[in-house]
């Protein structure tokens, strides 16, 4: 079997790879803070509903397109929607690739702090803020660890789907969960740790009436599970014919949500356990993702017995989580190049080299990294709309009844139609809310495209990329080597099956 036609060896292999894709640094350092800041128990309820209405339908749609076309994002949109929609797939793929350029840098941060932990640099009395700033402002260090990160990911992808990606995730995902559980148990044995659980499970259900809680829940669901990134579409290309779409989507979404909950049960008690007071713990939760992780936790970890050792374990878990997500992004880019006729090994090397080079600006400047994180992170919400348009193009009910349900252990009802069909409306609410927040936060600069955080910088960058891909649409469609056979509403199921062989 050719590598481009490789398949996961088992359903477990597919699910573990998918969990690796979904579970990243955001689950460890973003989910706990967002949950604590948005009502704890109330947020968890809203997040559960958002996962069902946003993440699960998107995962299904990605699996549908990947499994039926057996092509990466560019080719999948070409064959599933028609040639003139090829640029949709290029847009989605670029969003993930743009994130990959700086995500490798973030993995490098975690790796550097793991090294700090095992070498004893994280010790009592450490000035963690000075350590963080010194590292962040030393390009020789940030670029070096960025290189190490992408080199590790590139090597794994170079080895192929079964020998590289599947074997890696079978090791990565269980190891990551074990490390987090160990840190969680250790933290829960410390004084004040229970206050972290109170923050997480605060039963103030009146906050369910707060629109901010719901909007944060939908935003977290969109980013946490990795739905809409094109990553699940990529992994679905290697699904076996007998693998179902409905049940696997639920398994991946809820397993990822459970992993996020484990992270929250490790991180929030940990923050309260290592902080000298409740006030300091609250300040840490308000300091941002990197501030909480690399400054506050690093500072107070060594103050507890065994703290230096568990600091190393924590940053190892963070590094592994980052690697698992980075692998899926490298695979997405590699598969798209394969579809254009480039040998897999050459494609993996090319993606690795380009990622290293284009990641240097983010490794050199945290200002640039934060800007790109905002632009392409929010841009992923547009991807949800594009998948919704793909479903409309095919026929939403036909996607459900002819592709999802015939080979699924779980019958997917018409709720899926309303969920996937309502994505444009959900996007309008979530993005509109984000714009209003930005105007409130930056009343004098929100319109300036040269500001780090402004809606204008997003719209300008999105527009440039969209225009380039729109103009290159026909060229991209022709570059895909697989025969063009549109999976359209005009074809029968038998015709679609023949087109995939």
C-alpha positions as CSV (number, residue, x, y, z in Angstrom):
1,X,0.0,0.0,0.0
2,X,1.4,3.4,-0.9
3,X,2.0,5.8,1.9
4,X,-0.5,8.3,0.5
5,X,-3.1,5.5,0.9
6,X,-1.9,4.4,4.3
7,X,-4.5,3.6,7.0
8,X,-4.6,3.6,10.8
9,X,-3.9,0.0,12.0
10,X,-7.0,0.1,14.3
11,X,-9.7,2.3,15.6
12,X,-7.7,2.8,18.8
13,X,-4.8,4.1,16.7
14,X,-7.1,6.6,15.0
15,X,-8.7,7.8,18.2
16,X,-5.3,8.2,20.0
17,X,-4.0,10.2,17.1
18,X,-7.1,12.3,17.0
19,X,-6.8,12.9,20.8
20,X,-3.2,13.9,20.3
21,X,-4.4,16.4,17.6
22,X,-7.0,17.9,19.8
23,X,-5.2,18.0,23.1
24,X,-2.6,20.8,23.2
25,X,-1.2,23.5,25.3
26,X,-4.6,25.3,25.3
27,X,-6.2,22.5,27.2
28,X,-3.5,22.8,29.9
29,X,-3.1,26.6,30.3
30,X,-6.2,28.1,28.7
31,X,-9.1,25.9,29.7
32,X,-8.5,26.0,33.5
33,X,-8.3,29.9,33.4
34,X,-11.3,30.3,31.2
35,X,-13.4,27.9,33.3
36,X,-12.4,29.6,36.6
37,X,-13.1,33.1,35.2
38,X,-16.5,32.2,33.8
39,X,-18.5,30.6,36.6
40,X,-16.8,27.3,37.1
41,X,-19.6,24.8,37.1
42,X,-21.8,27.1,35.0
43,X,-19.1,27.3,32.4
44,X,-18.7,23.5,32.3
45,X,-22.4,23.1,31.5
46,X,-22.1,25.7,28.7
47,X,-18.9,24.1,27.4
48,X,-20.7,20.7,27.3
49,X,-23.5,22.2,25.2
50,X,-21.0,24.1,23.0
51,X,-19.1,20.9,22.4
52,X,-22.2,19.1,21.2
53,X,-23.4,22.0,19.0
54,X,-20.1,23.2,17.6
55,X,-17.2,20.7,18.0
56,X,-19.0,17.4,17.4
57,X,-20.8,18.5,14.1
58,X,-17.5,20.0,12.8
59,X,-15.6,16.9,13.6
60,X,-18.2,14.9,11.7
61,X,-18.0,17.2,8.7
62,X,-14.2,17.0,8.6
63,X,-14.3,13.2,8.8
64,X,-16.9,13.1,6.0
65,X,-14.7,15.1,3.7
66,X,-11.5,13.4,4.6
67,X,-12.8,9.9,4.3
68,X,-14.8,10.3,1.1
69,X,-12.2,12.2,-0.9
70,X,-9.0,10.7,0.7
71,X,-7.3,14.1,0.0
72,X,-5.9,16.9,2.1
73,X,-7.8,20.2,2.7
74,X,-7.2,21.6,-0.7
75,X,-8.1,18.5,-2.7
76,X,-11.0,17.7,-0.4
77,X,-12.8,20.9,-1.0
78,X,-12.1,20.6,-4.7
79,X,-13.7,17.2,-5.0
80,X,-16.4,17.6,-2.3
81,X,-17.6,21.1,-3.3
82,X,-16.4,21.6,-6.9
83,X,-13.3,23.2,-8.5
84,X,-14.3,26.8,-7.8
85,X,-14.3,26.1,-4.1
86,X,-10.7,24.8,-4.0
87,X,-9.5,28.0,-2.3
88,X,-11.7,27.2,0.7
89,X,-9.5,24.3,1.5
90,X,-6.4,26.4,0.9
91,X,-7.7,28.9,3.4
92,X,-8.4,26.3,6.1
93,X,-5.0,24.7,5.5
94,X,-3.2,28.0,5.7
95,X,-4.8,28.8,9.0
96,X,-3.4,25.7,10.6
97,X,0.0,26.2,8.9
98,X,0.2,29.8,10.1
99,X,-0.5,28.5,13.6
100,X,2.1,25.8,13.1
101,X,4.8,28.4,12.5
102,X,4.5,29.8,16.0
103,X,3.2,26.7,17.7
104,X,6.6,25.1,17.3
105,X,8.0,28.1,19.2
106,X,5.5,27.6,22.0
107,X,6.5,23.9,22.2
108,X,10.1,25.2,22.5
109,X,9.2,27.3,25.5
110,X,7.8,24.2,27.3
111,X,10.9,22.2,26.3
112,X,13.2,24.9,27.7
113,X,11.4,24.9,31.0
114,X,11.5,21.1,31.2
115,X,15.3,21.4,30.8
116,X,15.3,24.1,33.5
117,X,13.4,21.6,35.7
118,X,15.7,18.6,35.2
119,X,18.9,20.7,35.6
120,X,17.8,22.3,38.9
121,X,17.4,25.8,37.6
122,X,13.9,25.9,39.1
123,X,14.8,26.2,42.7
124,X,13.6,28.1,45.9
125,X,14.1,31.8,45.7
126,X,14.2,31.9,41.9
127,X,13.3,35.2,40.2
128,X,11.0,33.5,37.7
129,X,10.0,36.8,36.0
130,X,13.6,37.6,35.3
131,X,14.2,34.0,34.0
132,X,11.2,34.2,31.7
133,X,12.1,37.6,30.3
134,X,15.8,36.6,29.9
135,X,14.8,33.5,27.9
136,X,12.1,35.3,25.8
137,X,14.5,38.1,24.9
138,X,17.4,35.7,23.9
139,X,16.8,34.8,20.3
140,X,19.6,32.2,20.4
141,X,17.6,30.3,23.0
142,X,14.1,30.7,21.6
143,X,15.2,29.9,18.0
144,X,17.3,26.9,19.2
145,X,14.3,25.3,21.0
146,X,12.0,26.2,18.2
147,X,14.4,24.3,15.9
148,X,14.5,21.3,18.3
149,X,10.7,21.2,18.4
150,X,10.1,21.2,14.7
151,X,12.9,18.8,14.1
152,X,11.3,16.3,16.5
153,X,7.9,16.7,14.8
154,X,9.4,16.6,11.3
155,X,11.3,13.4,12.0
156,X,8.2,11.6,13.2
157,X,6.1,12.7,10.2
158,X,9.0,11.7,7.9
159,X,8.7,8.1,9.2
160,X,5.2,7.9,7.9
161,X,1.6,7.4,9.2
162,X,2.0,4.0,10.8
163,X,5.7,3.9,11.7
164,X,5.8,7.5,12.8
165,X,2.5,9.3,13.5
166,X,0.5,6.4,15.0
167,X,3.4,4.9,17.1
168,X,4.2,8.4,18.4
169,X,0.6,9.1,19.5
170,X,0.2,5.7,21.1
171,X,3.1,6.7,23.4
172,X,2.4,10.5,23.7
173,X,-1.3,10.5,24.6
174,X,-1.2,7.9,27.5
175,X,2.1,9.5,28.8
176,X,0.6,12.9,28.8
177,X,-2.5,11.9,30.7
178,X,-0.4,9.9,33.2
179,X,1.9,12.9,33.9
180,X,-1.1,15.2,34.4
181,X,-2.8,12.8,36.7
182,X,0.4,12.4,38.8
183,X,0.7,16.2,39.0
184,X,-3.0,16.5,39.9
185,X,-2.8,13.9,42.7
186,X,0.4,15.6,44.1
187,X,-1.3,19.0,44.0
188,X,-4.5,17.8,45.7
189,X,-2.5,16.6,48.7
190,X,-1.3,20.1,49.4
191,X,-2.9,22.8,51.6
192,X,-5.3,25.2,49.9
193,X,-5.5,22.9,46.8
194,X,-9.2,22.3,47.4
195,X,-9.9,26.0,46.7
196,X,-8.8,25.3,43.2
197,X,-11.5,22.7,42.8
198,X,-14.0,25.1,44.3
199,X,-13.2,27.6,41.6
200,X,-13.7,24.8,39.0
201,X,-16.9,23.4,40.3
202,X,-18.5,26.6,41.7
203,X,-22.2,25.8,41.3
204,X,-23.3,29.4,40.6
205,X,-25.8,28.4,37.9
206,X,-27.2,31.9,37.7
207,X,-24.2,32.7,35.5
208,X,-25.8,30.6,32.8
209,X,-27.8,33.7,32.2
210,X,-24.7,35.7,31.4
211,X,-24.0,35.8,27.6
212,X,-20.3,36.2,28.2
213,X,-20.2,32.7,29.8
214,X,-21.8,31.1,26.7
215,X,-19.6,33.0,24.2
216,X,-16.5,32.0,26.0
217,X,-17.7,28.4,26.1
218,X,-18.3,28.3,22.3
219,X,-14.9,30.0,21.7
220,X,-13.2,27.4,23.9
221,X,-15.0,24.5,22.3
222,X,-13.9,25.8,18.8
223,X,-10.3,26.0,19.8
224,X,-9.9,23.2,22.4
225,X,-11.1,20.2,20.4
226,X,-9.4,21.4,17.2
227,X,-12.6,21.1,15.1
228,X,-12.5,23.1,11.9
229,X,-8.7,23.3,11.6
230,X,-8.5,20.7,8.8
231,X,-6.5,18.5,11.2
232,X,-9.3,16.0,11.7
233,X,-10.0,16.0,7.9
234,X,-6.3,15.1,7.5
235,X,-6.4,12.2,9.9
236,X,-9.8,11.0,8.5
237,X,-8.0,10.4,5.1
238,X,-6.3,7.4,6.8
239,X,-9.5,6.0,8.3
240,X,-10.4,2.5,7.4
241,X,-13.6,1.9,5.3
242,X,-15.3,0.3,8.3
243,X,-14.5,3.1,10.7
244,X,-17.6,5.1,11.6
245,X,-17.9,8.8,11.7
246,X,-20.6,9.5,14.2
247,X,-19.4,7.5,17.2
248,X,-15.7,8.4,16.6
249,X,-16.6,12.2,16.6
250,X,-18.3,11.9,20.0
251,X,-15.5,9.8,21.4
252,X,-12.8,12.3,20.3
253,X,-14.8,15.4,21.4
254,X,-15.7,14.1,24.8
255,X,-12.3,12.4,25.5
256,X,-10.7,15.7,24.7
257,X,-13.2,17.5,27.0
258,X,-12.4,15.0,29.7
259,X,-8.7,15.6,29.2
260,X,-9.3,19.3,29.6
261,X,-11.1,18.7,32.8
262,X,-8.2,16.6,34.1
263,X,-5.9,19.5,33.2
264,X,-8.2,21.9,35.1
265,X,-8.2,19.6,38.1
266,X,-4.4,19.5,38.0
267,X,-3.7,23.2,37.2
268,X,-6.2,25.0,39.4
269,X,-5.4,23.1,42.6
270,X,-1.8,23.4,41.6
271,X,-2.0,27.2,41.4
272,X,-3.6,27.4,44.9
273,X,-1.3,24.8,46.3
274,X,2.0,26.5,45.3
275,X,0.8,30.1,45.9
276,X,1.6,31.5,49.3
277,X,-1.9,33.0,49.6
278,X,-5.3,33.0,48.0
279,X,-4.7,36.5,46.7
280,X,-1.5,35.5,44.9
281,X,-3.3,32.5,43.4
282,X,-6.1,34.7,42.1
283,X,-3.5,37.1,40.7
284,X,-1.8,34.2,38.9
285,X,-5.1,33.2,37.3
286,X,-5.5,36.8,36.0
287,X,-1.9,37.0,34.6
288,X,-2.5,35.4,31.3
289,X,-1.6,31.9,30.0
290,X,2.1,32.4,29.8
291,X,2.3,34.5,33.0
292,X,0.5,31.9,35.0
293,X,2.6,29.0,33.6
294,X,6.1,30.4,33.2
295,X,6.2,33.0,36.0
296,X,3.8,32.2,38.8
297,X,4.0,28.4,38.8
298,X,7.7,28.4,38.2
299,X,8.3,30.7,41.1
300,X,6.2,28.8,43.6
301,X,6.8,25.2,42.5
302,X,10.1,24.8,44.5
303,X,8.5,26.0,47.7
304,X,6.8,22.7,48.3
305,X,8.5,19.3,49.0
306,X,9.3,17.7,45.7
307,X,8.3,20.8,43.8
308,X,11.3,21.0,41.5
309,X,10.7,17.4,40.4
310,X,7.0,18.0,39.8
311,X,7.8,21.2,38.0
312,X,9.8,19.1,35.5
313,X,7.0,16.6,35.2
314,X,4.5,19.5,34.5
315,X,6.6,21.0,31.8
316,X,7.2,17.6,30.3
317,X,3.5,17.1,30.1
318,X,3.1,20.5,28.5
319,X,5.9,19.7,25.9
320,X,4.3,16.4,25.0
321,X,0.8,18.1,24.6
322,X,2.4,20.6,22.3
323,X,4.2,18.0,20.3
324,X,1.0,16.0,19.8
325,X,-0.8,19.0,18.3
326,X,2.2,20.1,16.3
327,X,2.4,16.6,14.6
328,X,-1.1,17.0,13.2
329,X,-0.2,20.4,11.7
330,X,2.9,19.1,10.1
331,X,0.9,16.1,8.7
332,X,-1.7,18.5,7.3
333,X,0.9,20.4,5.3
334,X,2.7,17.3,4.3
335,X,-0.4,15.6,3.0
336,X,-1.4,18.6,0.9
337,X,2.1,18.6,-0.7
338,X,1.7,14.9,-1.4
339,X,-1.6,15.5,-3.1
340,X,0.4,17.8,-5.5
341,X,2.8,15.0,-6.4
342,X,5.6,15.5,-4.0
343,X,7.1,12.4,-2.4
344,X,6.1,12.1,1.3
345,X,9.7,12.1,2.7
346,X,10.6,15.2,0.6
347,X,7.3,16.9,1.6
348,X,8.0,16.2,5.3
349,X,11.5,17.7,5.0
350,X,10.2,20.7,3.1
351,X,7.5,21.4,5.7
352,X,10.1,21.1,8.5
353,X,12.5,23.5,6.9
354,X,9.9,26.1,5.9
355,X,8.3,25.9,9.4
356,X,11.6,26.5,11.0
357,X,12.4,29.5,8.8
358,X,8.9,31.1,9.0
359,X,8.7,30.4,12.7
360,X,11.9,32.5,13.3
361,X,9.9,35.8,13.5
362,X,7.7,34.4,16.3
363,X,10.8,33.0,18.0
364,X,12.5,36.4,17.8
365,X,9.6,38.6,18.7
366,X,6.8,37.7,21.2
367,X,4.9,40.7,19.9
368,X,4.8,39.0,16.4
369,X,3.8,35.7,17.9
370,X,0.9,37.1,19.9
371,X,-0.3,39.0,16.9
372,X,-0.3,35.8,14.8
373,X,-1.9,33.8,17.5
374,X,-4.9,36.2,17.6
375,X,-5.2,36.6,13.8
376,X,-5.2,32.9,12.9
377,X,-6.7,31.6,16.1
378,X,-9.8,33.7,15.5
379,X,-9.5,33.0,11.8
380,X,-10.3,29.3,12.5
381,X,-13.8,30.3,13.4
382,X,-14.2,31.2,9.7
383,X,-13.2,27.7,8.9
384,X,-16.4,26.5,10.6
385,X,-18.4,28.6,8.2
386,X,-16.6,27.1,5.2
387,X,-17.4,23.6,6.4
388,X,-21.0,24.6,6.8
389,X,-21.1,25.9,3.2
390,X,-19.6,22.6,2.1
391,X,-22.5,20.8,3.8
392,X,-25.0,23.1,2.2
393,X,-23.3,22.6,-1.2
394,X,-23.7,18.8,-0.9
395,X,-27.0,18.8,0.9
396,X,-26.9,18.8,4.7
397,X,-29.5,16.0,5.2
398,X,-27.8,13.9,2.5
399,X,-24.4,14.2,4.3
400,X,-26.1,12.9,7.4
401,X,-28.3,10.2,5.9
402,X,-26.0,8.9,3.1
403,X,-22.5,9.3,4.5
404,X,-22.6,9.6,8.3
405,X,-25.4,7.3,9.4
406,X,-25.0,4.2,7.1
407,X,-21.8,3.1,8.8
408,X,-22.2,4.6,12.3
409,X,-22.9,2.8,15.6
410,X,-24.7,6.0,16.7
411,X,-27.7,7.3,14.8
412,X,-27.2,11.0,14.2
413,X,-30.6,12.8,14.2
414,X,-31.7,16.0,12.5
415,X,-30.1,18.0,15.3
416,X,-26.9,17.7,13.3
417,X,-28.6,19.5,10.4
418,X,-29.5,22.5,12.5
419,X,-26.1,22.6,14.2
420,X,-23.9,22.5,11.1
421,X,-26.4,24.7,9.2
422,X,-26.4,27.3,11.9
423,X,-22.6,27.8,11.9
424,X,-22.8,31.1,10.0
425,X,-25.1,32.5,12.7
426,X,-23.0,31.1,15.6
427,X,-19.9,32.7,14.0
428,X,-21.7,36.0,13.6
429,X,-22.5,36.0,17.3
430,X,-19.1,34.9,18.5
431,X,-17.1,37.1,16.2
432,X,-19.4,40.0,16.7
433,X,-19.0,39.7,20.4
434,X,-15.2,39.6,20.0
435,X,-15.3,42.8,17.9
436,X,-17.3,44.6,20.6
437,X,-14.9,43.4,23.3
438,X,-12.0,44.6,21.2
439,X,-13.5,48.1,20.8
440,X,-14.0,48.2,24.5
441,X,-10.5,47.1,25.3
442,X,-8.8,49.2,22.7
443,X,-11.2,52.2,21.9
444,X,-8.4,54.2,20.3
445,X,-6.6,51.6,18.3
446,X,-9.1,48.8,17.3
447,X,-9.3,50.2,13.7
448,X,-5.5,50.3,13.3
449,X,-4.2,47.4,11.2
450,X,-0.6,47.9,12.5
451,X,-1.6,47.4,16.2
452,X,-0.9,44.1,17.8
453,X,-4.4,43.4,19.0
454,X,-7.0,44.9,16.7
455,X,-9.9,43.6,14.6
456,X,-8.3,45.6,11.7
457,X,-5.1,43.6,11.7
458,X,-7.1,40.4,11.5
459,X,-9.3,41.6,8.6
460,X,-6.4,42.9,6.6
461,X,-4.3,39.7,7.0
462,X,-7.4,37.5,6.3
463,X,-8.3,39.5,3.2
464,X,-4.8,39.3,1.7
465,X,-4.5,35.6,2.2
466,X,-8.1,35.0,0.9
467,X,-7.4,37.1,-2.2
468,X,-4.2,35.3,-3.0
469,X,-5.9,31.9,-2.7
470,X,-9.0,33.0,-4.6
471,X,-6.9,34.3,-7.5
472,X,-4.9,31.0,-7.4
473,X,-8.0,28.8,-7.2
474,X,-7.7,27.3,-10.7
475,X,-4.0,26.7,-10.4
476,X,-4.5,25.0,-7.0
477,X,-7.3,22.8,-8.4
478,X,-5.1,21.7,-11.3
479,X,-2.0,21.0,-9.0
480,X,-3.9,18.2,-7.2
481,X,-2.7,15.0,-8.9
482,X,-5.7,12.8,-7.9
483,X,-8.4,12.7,-10.6
484,X,-11.1,15.3,-10.2
485,X,-14.5,13.8,-9.5
486,X,-16.8,16.0,-7.6
487,X,-18.7,14.4,-4.8
488,X,-21.9,16.3,-5.5
489,X,-25.6,15.9,-4.9
490,X,-26.0,14.9,-8.5
491,X,-24.2,11.6,-8.0
492,X,-25.4,8.3,-6.5
493,X,-23.7,6.7,-3.6
494,X,-22.3,4.0,-5.9
495,X,-20.8,6.7,-8.1
496,X,-19.1,8.4,-5.1
497,X,-17.7,5.0,-4.0
498,X,-16.2,4.4,-7.5
499,X,-14.7,7.9,-7.4
500,X,-12.8,7.2,-4.3
501,X,-11.2,3.9,-5.4
